[in-house]
Amino acid sequence: MTSAQLEIQMILSLVAVACAIPGVFLVLRKMALISDAISHSILPGIVLGFFITQDLASPLLILMATLTGVLTVVLVEYIQKTGLVKEDTAIGLVFPSLFSLGVILIARNAGDVHLDVDAVLLGEVAFAPFDRWTYQGIDLGPKSLWMIGSILLVSISLLFLFFKELKIATFDAGLAASLGFTPVGIHYGLMTVSSVTTVGAFDAIGAILVVAFMIVPAACVYLLTNNLKKMLIYAALLSVLASITGYWIAHFLDASIAGTIATVLGLVFFIIYLFAPNKGYISQWYKTKQQKVEVAMLVFMLHLANHDEEKERNKNHLQEHINWSPRLAKKVLKLAFQNNMIVEQHHIISLTKKGVDFTNKALSYISDNKNSELEGMKQNFFLFRG
Amino acid sequence: MKEYIDLLVSDYTLQIITLGTAVLGALCGMLGSFAVLRKQSLLGDAISHASLPGIAIVFLVLGVKNNNGLLLGALCSGLVSAVFIKGIISKTHLKSDTALGIVLSTFFGFGMLLLTYIQKLPNANQSGLEKYLFGQAATLLASDVWLMSAIAGVSLLVVLLFWKEFKMVLFDADYTKTLGFHVKFIDTLITSFIVIAIVMGLQTVGVVLMSAMLLAPAAAARQWTNSLAKMVFLAGMFGAVSGVLGTAVSASANNLSTGPVIVLIATLFVVVSFVFSPIRGLLFKQIKLWKNRNDLKLMKTLLFMYNLVKDHENVSHPHKIQLLNNFQGYTKKSLKRLQAEDLILLNKSDWSLTKKGFHTAKNLYTHQ
């Protein structure tokens, strides 16, 4: 591993953590697409800043680009407040127009500016180690390492300082306001941090893939845990891991580093999406299937409780009466037998005492429909699952 | 301007491009109306980004730049991404914005991976794949425009055929279900046509700006009418006009790519609609606010007068205007307006309440 490779991996890891932190809050606040909007609309800010400074890592450029990022949020919220269009439409109107402005600005000044729209949108971390910061002849390392490092430092200290406020404003803005915190201040603080991070990250990984770095790790861990602190830590770890894996895969494929990392993140998300316990696709599918049988069993027991005639309770005629497929009927019968809810005598099925009790309980729940009883019912159902 | 028209008459390529952007604008405006009303505005953004890997894969497999093949790849990839978005939203507790963000960024990243991989391959034919990122209207050929027109025609036909169903699903999906319509099918149909519109626009305005092509005309049209038919028609018109104007502007100036100019012009339509549309427009609302405020001030003056005279036997007894001096809410203009509305009578430096004015003031708080 050469020192340039090491530096690239360090930059990528810092970018990953810096993006993951605001990303968790964006996902929790259902504002994930604001990051997409910001990442596109910083373009005019970057272009104007670049006209002035001719340096992609200068503080002035970062300031101007951040301002355009915050301006995007303000514009989106203003349009939303007018009530003329929905929120998502407001986002979709603001960022393409700002982005277009940026593209036109670049195109009109193509002669004087050595700035490519591709460079802003797609980024290239492989060149980062060549743009070094020297002080009195001493090499201090790549500029972008310093830049993203200081952005990360600021956002982590802000996170520690305002953790309580962020948490409460994210989960219950009304409560936060009534307790005397300012959810609006927290909101704009978060937006500013997101903008700064996007600006700091774009020349390493490109504006579009900032979205992947912000949202995907947060979405992954949100499928695994509900604890905010754990979410933040896991998201940071996951994104660093994905970045380093992605870097080496890209190295061997000789492909875009940022693109490969986004692909790795996508695969990780897909795996978690399928296999996450309780919240993943498979466990949800299994749960739905179980619930279907459980509800069917309940319907069946209500049927038994309602009908004294033997004709209605004959095992062989059940299908006609409740209109089930033979497979479902068999499954339901098996489940009910296993739980000692029913007994069978000469093909006639009747409820046991336990079955009668359970049916009555279910009936009273259905007629009352009170949430307090729901918990008890849930536990009764869990019994069947063993 | 005249130069441009001369150019348009003589230049075949420019005619093709103008026609192409116009058809594209109309198509996007028409289908975008449905996207906007279904609150799926950003679906377009996600799908347009997600079509990139499809383009790259088709190129990798075929090794040639067959335009229709690439579009087909984009279409498949866009549809797959739509399925993923739906799957994430329906099976997990993640919200639609997160689902869109995930699919948008990871598909696009995968596309980037493939594109950069292709660029390293020894194949001279690969250049120009980047045009899908930002679009290049200049590369539109007559055959592309024909394809676009054919698709626009088919979409128009489908929209007309399923008009009733689309409209019902749009405004009350549950009710539609209870009436026995196949909501899932209608849903898929609308989404598929939105994806097709996006794919058609990729070559012209590119991945990044495609969502604006879809949204802006529809958002502008929404401000002028509450009828779906009028909105779809207007959105189509706005889209077509933005396409034509955008092409004109970018053709008459140097170094202006068509896509961004079209988007900016469409955005201009939105801004104008937001400000000037009657009833919904911001200007109209502001004027209404001012008018209400003025009316309130007039009523305040009237009430002050009423309080002065209410204990008199003759309520229409004239009083000096100077009496109002310690009250700030009147001007000569407001007194004149009150007189014009027949609420008071002015006589040189005297004023007196009319019968109507007295009753209005008396019932000001009780009369809603």
Chai-1 contact restraints between the chains, C-beta under 6 A:
chainA,res_idxA,chainB,res_idxB,connection_type,confidence,min_distance_angstrom,max_distance_angstrom,comment,restraint_id
A,V27,B,T98,contact,1.0,0.0,6.0,A-B,restraint_1
A,K30,B,K95,contact,1.0,0.0,6.0,A-B,restraint_2
A,K30,B,D97,contact,1.0,0.0,6.0,A-B,restraint_3
A,A32,B,D97,contact,1.0,0.0,6.0,A-B,restraint_4
A,A32,B,T98,contact,1.0,0.0,6.0,A-B,restraint_5
A,A32,B,G101,contact,1.0,0.0,6.0,A-B,restraint_6
A,L33,B,L42,contact,1.0,0.0,6.0,A-B,restraint_7
A,L33,B,D97,contact,1.0,0.0,6.0,A-B,restraint_8
A,L33,B,G101,contact,1.0,0.0,6.0,A-B,restraint_9
A,L84,B,F274,contact,1.0,0.0,6.0,A-B,restraint_10
A,V85,B,A219,contact,1.0,0.0,6.0,A-B,restraint_11
A,K86,B,K39,contact,1.0,0.0,6.0,A-B,restraint_12
A,D88,B,S41,contact,1.0,0.0,6.0,A-B,restraint_13
A,D88,B,L42,contact,1.0,0.0,6.0,A-B,restraint_14
A,T89,B,V36,contact,1.0,0.0,6.0,A-B,restraint_15
A,T89,B,S41,contact,1.0,0.0,6.0,A-B,restraint_16
A,T89,B,L215,contact,1.0,0.0,6.0,A-B,restraint_17
A,T89,B,A219,contact,1.0,0.0,6.0,A-B,restraint_18
A,G92,B,S41,contact,1.0,0.0,6.0,A-B,restraint_19
A,G92,B,L42,contact,1.0,0.0,6.0,A-B,restraint_20
A,G92,B,S211,contact,1.0,0.0,6.0,A-B,restraint_21
A,G92,B,L215,contact,1.0,0.0,6.0,A-B,restraint_22
A,L93,B,L215,contact,1.0,0.0,6.0,A-B,restraint_23
A,L93,B,A219,contact,1.0,0.0,6.0,A-B,restraint_24
A,L93,B,V270,contact,1.0,0.0,6.0,A-B,restraint_25
A,P96,B,L209,contact,1.0,0.0,6.0,A-B,restraint_26
A,P96,B,A212,contact,1.0,0.0,6.0,A-B,restraint_27
A,P96,B,V263,contact,1.0,0.0,6.0,A-B,restraint_28
A,S97,B,T267,contact,1.0,0.0,6.0,A-B,restraint_29
A,S100,B,P260,contact,1.0,0.0,6.0,A-B,restraint_30
A,S100,B,V263,contact,1.0,0.0,6.0,A-B,restraint_31
A,S100,B,L264,contact,1.0,0.0,6.0,A-B,restraint_32
A,V103,B,P260,contact,1.0,0.0,6.0,A-B,restraint_33
A,I104,B,P260,contact,1.0,0.0,6.0,A-B,restraint_34
A,A107,B,N255,contact,1.0,0.0,6.0,A-B,restraint_35
A,A107,B,S257,contact,1.0,0.0,6.0,A-B,restraint_36
A,R108,B,N255,contact,1.0,0.0,6.0,A-B,restraint_37
A,A110,B,N255,contact,1.0,0.0,6.0,A-B,restraint_38
A,I208,B,F108,contact,1.0,0.0,6.0,A-B,restraint_39
A,L209,B,G109,contact,1.0,0.0,6.0,A-B,restraint_40
A,V211,B,G101,contact,1.0,0.0,6.0,A-B,restraint_41
A,V211,B,S105,contact,1.0,0.0,6.0,A-B,restraint_42
A,A212,B,S105,contact,1.0,0.0,6.0,A-B,restraint_43
A,A212,B,T106,contact,1.0,0.0,6.0,A-B,restraint_44
A,A212,B,G109,contact,1.0,0.0,6.0,A-B,restraint_45
A,I215,B,G101,contact,1.0,0.0,6.0,A-B,restraint_46
A,I215,B,I102,contact,1.0,0.0,6.0,A-B,restraint_47
A,V216,B,I102,contact,1.0,0.0,6.0,A-B,restraint_48
A,A219,B,L94,contact,1.0,0.0,6.0,A-B,restraint_49
A,A219,B,T98,contact,1.0,0.0,6.0,A-B,restraint_50
A,A219,B,I102,contact,1.0,0.0,6.0,A-B,restraint_51
A,L253,B,Y117,contact,1.0,0.0,6.0,A-B,restraint_52
A,D254,B,K120,contact,1.0,0.0,6.0,A-B,restraint_53
A,A255,B,L113,contact,1.0,0.0,6.0,A-B,restraint_54
A,A255,B,T116,contact,1.0,0.0,6.0,A-B,restraint_55
A,A255,B,Y117,contact,1.0,0.0,6.0,A-B,restraint_56
A,S256,B,M112,contact,1.0,0.0,6.0,A-B,restraint_57
A,S256,B,L113,contact,1.0,0.0,6.0,A-B,restraint_58
A,S256,B,T116,contact,1.0,0.0,6.0,A-B,restraint_59
A,G259,B,G109,contact,1.0,0.0,6.0,A-B,restraint_60
A,G259,B,M112,contact,1.0,0.0,6.0,A-B,restraint_61
A,G259,B,L113,contact,1.0,0.0,6.0,A-B,restraint_62
A,T260,B,L113,contact,1.0,0.0,6.0,A-B,restraint_63
A,A262,B,S105,contact,1.0,0.0,6.0,A-B,restraint_64
A,A262,B,T106,contact,1.0,0.0,6.0,A-B,restraint_65
A,A262,B,G109,contact,1.0,0.0,6.0,A-B,restraint_66
A,T263,B,G109,contact,1.0,0.0,6.0,A-B,restraint_67
A,T263,B,F110,contact,1.0,0.0,6.0,A-B,restraint_68
A,T263,B,L113,contact,1.0,0.0,6.0,A-B,restraint_69
A,G266,B,T106,contact,1.0,0.0,6.0,A-B,restraint_70
A,F269,B,I102,contact,1.0,0.0,6.0,A-B,restraint_71
A,K279,B,T92,contact,1.0,0.0,6.0,A-B,restraint_72
A,Y281,B,K91,contact,1.0,0.0,6.0,A-B,restraint_73
A,Q284,B,K91,contact,1.0,0.0,6.0,A-B,restraint_74
